[in-house]
Amino acid sequence: MHGQINDTARLHGDGKTLQATGWLEFDADEKSTVVLVTVTQEGSTVTGPSGNTPSIKKTWAAEVDGDDTFRPGRAHAEATATVYLRDGTHEQYPEDGDPPWARDITLVG
């Protein structure tokens, strides 16, 4: 599987909930994935999972919330994924020793 985080994430309500999204390309032996995303902005951090995303999808989305408050502007996001294979096993992405998907993003209200 290959993927990445999109360059914007949407803030909701009081700034404690945001929705991060990204794109995916699955290999033929992969059934689905759950992406775990972490967003950090000036000392505030939130982490949460996407839903289980089947291999027919081209995008993932994770709506995450926490105690910290975010505001519109620059932030940093990192993501890892658990990929479930058709044979019933699973793999972690990126693979051991490789860095997570990461990029600077813009939080929009």
C-alpha positions in Angstrom: 0.0 0.0 0.0 1.1 3.5 -0.7 -0.5 6.7 0.7 -0.1 10.1 2.1 -1.9 12.8 4.1 -3.7 15.6 2.2 -2.3 19.1 2.7 -5.4 20.5 4.5 -7.4 19.3 7.5 -10.8 20.7 8.6 -11.4 22.1 12.1 -14.8 21.6 13.7 -16.7 23.5 16.3 -14.5 24.6 19.3 -11.2 23.6 17.7 -10.9 20.3 19.6 -12.1 18.1 16.7 -10.6 17.9 13.3 -10.9 15.8 10.2 -7.7 14.7 8.4 -7.8 12.9 5.1 -5.5 11.4 2.6 -5.1 9.2 -0.5 -4.4 5.4 -0.8 -3.2 2.9 -3.4 -3.7 -0.7 -2.4 -1.9 -3.8 -3.7 -3.9 -6.7 -5.0 -3.4 -8.8 -1.8 -4.6 -6.1 0.5 -8.2 -6.1 1.8 -8.4 -2.9 4.0 -6.6 -0.5 6.2 -6.9 1.6 9.4 -4.8 4.8 9.3 -3.6 6.3 12.6 -3.0 10.0 12.3 -1.4 12.5 14.7 -1.7 16.3 14.2 0.5 18.7 16.2 0.2 22.5 16.3 2.2 24.7 18.7 2.3 22.1 21.5 -1.2 20.8 21.0 -1.5 17.2 19.8 -4.4 14.9 18.8 -4.2 11.3 17.6 -6.9 9.0 16.3 -7.8 6.3 13.8 -9.7 6.4 10.5 -12.5 3.9 10.1 -11.7 0.6 8.4 -11.2 1.6 4.8 -11.7 -1.2 2.2 -9.3 -1.6 -0.7 -12.0 -0.3 -3.2 -11.6 3.2 -1.7 -9.0 5.7 -2.9 -9.1 7.9 0.2 -9.2 7.6 4.0 -10.6 10.0 6.6 -10.0 10.3 10.4 -12.1 12.5 12.6 -10.1 12.9 15.8 -10.8 14.9 18.9 -9.0 15.6 22.1 -8.5 18.0 25.0 -6.1 20.4 23.1 -7.5 23.3 21.1 -6.4 24.0 17.5 -6.8 27.1 15.4 -6.7 27.7 11.6 -3.1 27.8 10.3 -0.1 25.6 9.9 0.3 22.2 11.6 2.2 19.0 11.2 0.6 15.6 10.6 2.0 12.1 10.7 0.3 8.8 9.8 0.9 5.1 10.0 -1.4 2.3 8.9 -2.3 -1.2 9.7 -3.1 -3.0 6.4 -5.2 -6.2 6.5 -4.4 -8.8 3.9 -6.8 -11.1 2.1 -5.1 -14.1 3.7 -6.1 -12.9 7.2 -2.8 -11.5 8.3 -1.8 -7.8 8.6 1.2 -5.5 8.0 2.3 -2.2 9.4 3.0 0.7 7.1 5.4 2.2 6.7 7.5 -0.9 7.2 9.9 -1.2 10.2 12.6 1.4 10.1 10.9 3.6 7.5 9.5 7.0 8.6 5.7 7.6 8.9 3.9 9.5 6.2 4.4 13.1 7.3 3.9 16.6 6.1 3.1 20.1 7.1 -0.6 20.8 6.6 -3.0 23.7 6.9 -5.9 23.6 9.3 -9.0 25.3 8.0 -12.2 26.3 9.8 
